[in-house]
Amino acid sequence: MGSVAPQIAELDGSKFNITRSTNLRDVPLPGSPEEMSHSYCTDHMVSVRWTAANGWETPEVKPYGNLSIAPTASCLHYATECFEGMKVYRGYDGKLRLFRPDCNGERLNTSAQRSSLPGFKYDELKKLVAKLMEIDGPRWLPKERTGSFLYIRPTIIGNGPHLGVQVPKEALLYIIAVPWPDPSKLKKEGQTEPSKGLKLFGSTPDTIRAWPGGFGWAKLGANYGPSLQAHGKAQALGFDQILWLFGEDRQVTEAGASNFFIIWHNAETGKLELVTAPLENQLILPGVTRRSVLELVRDRLSENFVGKLAPLDAVERTLTIGEIEKAAKEGRIIESFVSGTAYFITPVAMIRSNDTDISTLGPDGEAAGYAAQIKSWLEVIMFGKEEHDWAYVVEEEKQ
């Protein structure tokens, strides 16, 4: 009789081995140095090993701590690594919620496969995250801190000790959570008045973040490290982020690690449009917030919208920095903003392209209010003021 091939285990977020921390950390106050450090993690982490021979092992919840990794690990040499960014919110009704966690699960699975890491059923990720927040959420987001959140970082790395360019035979999925400052409340050093928005520096032709057939659409560490040099130069000139431009026609793609939107009157029809780069050419990350913005605009800012804001169309298409400059000269720009998990919804005040400064505020130098309205719609879902199937309630342990 022939031997029976071993069954490869799927990722199962319903089973856990749990080891409680006996050295609980002090929870930092909002605005404290610990919160501002982006490195002061909660008491526990989730860890799941994978091997090519056996598949996924039983997930562990264990005290937060350093990883033990071989110097020859694949992730350290060949960038076999991917990650996600998501948040858990303390609602005004006292409940903990994740925002569209299945979207993050889908994207992490896609990113993993792009870097030859093991895939999984996308809805298992929210179970892993929910278990971590079930344990750490009550202490780190106490019910009296309504309207606050933690940043969550699921990561998959190729961690086997096999030197040589090859598909990883071992991997580790781990999840950590960290207090994160509210970007809307941050001020630059020396800033005395509230900022009207971000200042973006248009990338130069010799600096490219993503290209067709590449991996700019996946959330890989390899997309971010090489971009930091240009980001540092932009910051040294007084700008907040790089606006990544691509190709001879200088297509607008992303702003730093965020998706970029502009609202203007169409040059030919005069219709009001919200325009953002498309996904088809794989130059941008398919942001969860981006997706939500487009769906909300199409659902709530259609021709039937009743309110102070004029209806507009949501358009996904290639746009160029030349079009933005022309629209600014013609007074057609209404406002602009970026979206992402870290920056959430943040207005853009100006863009520098070559030696030209382009105002992306309205004709009167102020944003029209669309970004603020979209941000408000998202916040009421995230913080439980509106019942919505985008919000996933986390059951918590009793303290």
C-alpha positions in Angstrom: 0.0 0.0 0.0 1.2 3.5 -0.8 1.8 6.1 1.9 -1.0 8.6 2.6 0.1 12.2 2.1 -0.2 14.3 5.3 -3.2 16.7 5.4 -2.1 20.3 5.3 -3.9 22.2 8.0 -5.9 25.4 7.2 -5.7 28.5 9.4 -8.3 28.1 12.1 -9.1 31.2 14.1 -11.5 29.4 16.4 -8.9 27.4 18.4 -6.3 29.0 20.6 -3.6 28.1 23.1 -3.5 31.0 25.6 -0.7 32.0 27.9 -1.5 35.0 30.0 1.0 37.7 30.8 1.9 38.0 34.5 3.5 41.4 34.0 0.8 43.7 32.7 2.1 47.1 31.4 0.8 50.5 32.3 -1.7 51.8 29.8 -0.4 55.1 28.4 -2.5 58.2 28.5 -3.6 59.9 25.2 -0.8 62.2 24.0 1.8 60.6 26.2 5.4 59.9 25.0 4.5 56.2 25.1 1.6 56.7 22.7 3.6 59.0 20.4 6.4 56.4 20.2 4.3 54.0 18.0 6.2 51.2 19.8 4.5 50.7 23.2 2.4 47.6 22.4 -0.4 45.9 24.4 0.2 43.0 26.8 -0.3 40.2 24.4 0.2 39.1 20.8 -1.1 36.4 18.5 1.3 34.0 16.9 0.7 31.3 14.3 3.4 29.0 12.8 3.1 27.5 9.4 5.2 24.9 7.7 5.1 23.5 4.1 4.9 20.0 5.5 1.9 20.5 7.9 0.3 23.8 7.2 -1.0 26.1 9.9 -0.5 25.2 13.6 -2.9 26.1 16.4 -2.9 29.9 17.0 -1.3 31.2 20.3 -2.1 34.2 22.4 1.0 34.9 24.5 2.7 37.8 26.3 4.0 40.4 23.9 7.8 39.9 23.4 10.6 39.8 20.9 10.7 37.2 18.1 13.5 34.6 17.9 14.6 34.4 14.3 17.5 32.8 12.4 20.0 35.2 10.8 19.3 33.2 7.6 15.6 33.8 7.7 14.0 34.4 4.3 12.3 37.7 5.3 15.7 39.2 6.2 17.3 38.5 2.9 14.5 38.2 0.2 11.7 40.4 1.5 9.2 37.5 2.0 7.1 39.7 4.2 3.7 41.4 4.1 1.4 43.1 6.6 -1.9 44.8 7.3 -3.0 48.0 9.1 -6.3 48.1 10.9 -7.8 49.7 14.0 -10.1 48.7 16.8 -12.5 51.4 18.0 -14.1 52.0 21.4 -17.6 53.0 20.5 -19.7 55.7 22.2 -22.0 52.8 23.2 -19.1 51.2 25.0 -18.6 48.4 22.5 -15.4 47.4 20.7 -15.6 47.3 16.9 -13.4 46.4 13.9 -14.0 48.2 10.7 -14.4 46.0 7.6 -11.9 43.3 8.9 -12.7 40.9 6.1 -11.4 43.5 3.6 -8.1 43.4 5.5 -8.2 39.6 5.5 -8.7 39.5 1.8 -5.8 41.9 1.2 -3.4 40.2 3.5 -4.1 36.9 1.8 -3.5 38.5 -1.6 -0.3 40.1 -0.4 1.0 36.9 1.1 0.5 35.0 -2.1 2.3 37.8 -4.1 5.4 37.2 -1.9 5.1 33.4 -2.0 3.9 33.2 1.6 1.1 30.9 2.7 -2.5 31.9 2.1 -5.6 31.4 4.2 -9.3 31.8 4.3 -9.6 35.6 4.6 -12.3 35.6 7.4 -10.0 33.8 9.8 -8.0 37.0 10.3 -10.8 38.8 12.0 -11.1 35.9 14.5 -7.5 36.1 15.4 -7.7 39.9 15.8 -10.9 39.7 17.8 -9.4 37.2 20.2 -6.4 39.5 20.9 -8.8 42.4 21.5 -11.1 40.3 23.6 -8.2 39.9 26.0 -6.4 43.3 25.7 -9.2 45.6 24.6 -10.9 46.0 28.1 -7.6 47.3 29.7 -6.1 49.2 26.7 -9.4 50.8 25.5 -11.3 51.2 28.7 -15.0 52.0 28.4 -14.5 55.6 29.7 -12.3 56.3 26.7 -15.1 56.4 24.1 -14.0 57.6 20.7 -10.5 56.2 21.0 -8.7 53.4 19.1 -5.7 51.1 18.9 -3.7 50.4 15.8 -3.4 46.7 14.9 -0.6 45.2 12.8 -1.0 41.7 11.4 2.2 40.5 9.7 3.4 37.4 7.9 7.1 36.6 7.5 9.1 33.9 6.0 11.1 32.8 9.0 12.6 29.5 8.1 16.4 29.1 8.4 16.9 28.4 4.7 19.4 30.6 2.9 19.0 30.7 -0.9 16.4 32.2 -3.2 13.4 29.9 -2.8 9.8 29.8 -1.7 9.7 29.8 2.2 9.2 26.4 3.8 8.3 28.1 7.1 6.3 31.2 8.0 5.0 33.1 11.0 1.8 35.1 11.2 1.7 37.4 14.2 -0.5 40.2 15.3 0.3 43.1 17.6 -1.6 46.2 18.8 -0.3 49.6 19.7 -1.8 52.9 21.0 -1.7 55.4 18.1 -2.1 59.2 18.2 -5.1 60.7 16.4 -3.5 62.3 13.3 -6.1 65.1 13.2 -4.8 66.3 16.6 -1.1 66.3 15.8 0.8 69.6 15.3 4.1 70.1 13.7 6.9 71.5 15.8 6.6 75.3 15.8 3.0 75.2 14.4 0.7 77.7 16.2 -2.4 77.7 13.9 -4.4 74.7 12.7 -3.2 73.4 9.3 -5.6 73.6 6.4 -4.2 70.4 5.0 -1.1 68.4 4.0 1.6 69.7 1.8 2.6 67.2 -0.9 5.8 67.1 -2.9 5.5 65.6 -6.4 8.0 62.9 -7.0 10.7 63.4 -9.6 10.9 61.2 -12.7 13.9 59.3 -11.4 11.9 58.1 -8.3 9.2 55.4 -8.9 7.2 53.8 -6.2 5.2 51.3 -8.3 5.0 50.1 -12.0 2.7 47.9 -14.0 3.5 44.2 -13.4 5.2 45.0 -10.1 3.9 44.8 -6.6 2.8 48.3 -5.6 -0.8 47.0 -5.2 0.3 44.6 -2.4 1.0 45.6 1.2 4.7 44.5 1.3 7.5 46.0 3.3 9.4 46.1 0.0 7.1 48.9 -1.1 8.0 51.1 1.8 11.7 50.9 2.6 12.9 52.2 -0.8 10.4 55.1 -0.6 11.8 56.5 2.6 14.7 58.3 1.0 12.4 60.4 -1.1 10.1 60.9 1.8 13.0 62.2 3.9 14.0 64.7 1.3 10.4 66.0 1.0 10.2 66.4 4.8 13.5 68.3 4.8 11.9 70.8 2.4 8.9 71.3 4.7 6.5 68.9 3.1 4.4 66.2 4.8 4.4 63.5 2.1 5.5 62.5 -1.4 2.8 62.5 -4.1 3.9 59.6 -6.2 3.8 60.4 -9.9 4.3 57.7 -12.6 5.2 57.7 -16.3 6.0 60.3 -18.9 2.5 61.8 -18.4 3.1 62.0 -14.6 0.1 60.0 -13.4 -1.0 60.7 -9.9 -0.9 57.5 -7.8 -0.5 57.6 -4.0 0.3 60.2 -1.4 2.9 58.6 0.8 1.2 55.4 1.9 -2.3 56.9 1.4 -4.8 57.0 -1.5 -5.3 60.4 -3.1 -8.6 62.0 -4.0 -9.5 65.3 -5.7 -12.9 66.9 -6.1 -13.3 69.2 -9.1 -15.6 70.3 -11.9 -15.1 68.2 -15.0 -13.3 70.2 -17.7 -15.7 69.2 -20.4 -19.0 68.7 -18.8 -18.7 70.9 -15.7 -20.1 68.1 -13.5 -18.8 67.8 -10.0 -16.5 64.7 -9.6 -14.6 62.9 -7.0 -11.6 61.4 -8.9 -9.0 58.9 -7.7 -6.5 56.6 -9.4 -7.8 53.2 -10.7 -6.9 49.8 -9.4 -6.6 48.1 -12.8 -3.0 49.2 -13.6 -1.8 47.9 -10.2 0.0 51.2 -9.3 -1.8 51.8 -6.0 -2.8 49.9 -3.0 -6.5 48.9 -2.8 -7.1 50.8 0.4 -10.0 49.7 2.7 -10.7 53.4 3.5 -10.5 54.2 -0.2 -13.1 51.5 -1.0 -15.3 52.8 1.7 -15.1 56.4 0.5 -16.1 55.4 -3.0 -19.0 53.3 -1.8 -20.3 56.0 0.5 -20.1 58.7 -2.1 -21.9 56.5 -4.7 -24.6 55.7 -2.1 -25.0 59.0 -0.3 -23.8 61.8 -2.5 -25.7 60.8 -5.6 -28.2 63.0 -7.4 -30.8 62.3 -4.7 -28.6 63.6 -1.9 -30.4 66.1 0.3 -28.0 68.5 2.2 -25.8 71.5 1.9 -23.3 69.7 -0.4 -23.9 69.4 -4.1 -24.1 65.8 -5.5 -21.1 64.4 -7.3 -19.9 61.4 -9.3 -17.2 59.1 -8.0 -14.7 58.4 -10.8 -11.8 55.9 -10.9 -9.5 56.8 -13.7 -6.0 57.8 -14.6 -5.3 61.4 -13.7 -2.2 63.5 -14.2 -0.5 66.2 -12.3 -0.9 68.4 -15.4 -4.6 68.0 -15.2 -4.6 69.1 -11.6 -2.4 72.1 -12.4 -4.7 73.1 -15.2 -7.8 72.7 -13.0 -6.2 74.9 -10.3 -5.5 77.7 -12.9 -9.1 77.5 -14.1 -10.6 77.5 -10.6 -12.2 74.1 -10.9 -10.8 72.4 -7.8 -13.2 72.2 -4.9 -11.0 70.2 -2.5 -8.6 67.3 -2.1 -7.8 64.7 0.5 -6.0 61.5 1.3 -7.4 58.3 2.9 -5.8 55.5 4.8 -5.9 53.6 8.1 -3.1 55.7 9.6 -4.0 59.1 8.2 -7.8 58.3 8.0 -9.3 61.3 6.0 -6.9 64.2 5.9 -7.3 67.3 3.6 -4.6 68.3 1.2 -3.8 72.0 1.0 -1.2 72.1 -1.8 1.1 70.1 -4.1 4.4 71.2 -5.5 5.2 69.9 -8.9 8.6 70.8 -10.3 8.8 74.5 -9.2 5.0 75.1 -9.2 2.9 75.2 -6.1 -0.7 74.1 -6.8 -3.4 75.0 -4.3 -5.9 72.1 -3.9 -8.3 74.0 -1.7 -11.4 75.6 -3.0 -11.4 78.9 -4.9 -11.8 80.8 -1.6 -8.9 79.0 0.0 -11.0 76.7 2.1 -12.1 73.1 1.7 -15.7 72.7 0.6 -16.7 70.2 3.3 -16.9 66.9 1.4 -13.9 65.4 3.1 -15.3 66.4 6.5 -18.7 64.9 5.6 -17.2 61.6 4.4 -15.0 61.4 7.5 -18.1 62.0 9.7 -20.0 59.2 8.0 -17.1 56.8 8.5 -16.7 57.8 12.2 -20.3 57.2 13.1 -20.0 53.7 11.7 -16.6 53.0 13.4 -17.7 54.3 16.8 -21.1 52.7 16.8 -23.4 55.7 16.4 -24.9 54.1 13.3 -25.7 50.4 12.9 -23.8 49.2 9.8 -22.6 45.8 8.5 -19.1 47.3 8.0 -18.7 47.3 11.8 -17.7 44.0 13.5 -18.4 43.9 17.3 -15.8 42.3 19.4 -16.9 40.4 22.5 -14.8 41.3 25.5 -13.7 39.5 28.6 -15.2 40.7 31.8 -12.6 42.5 34.0 
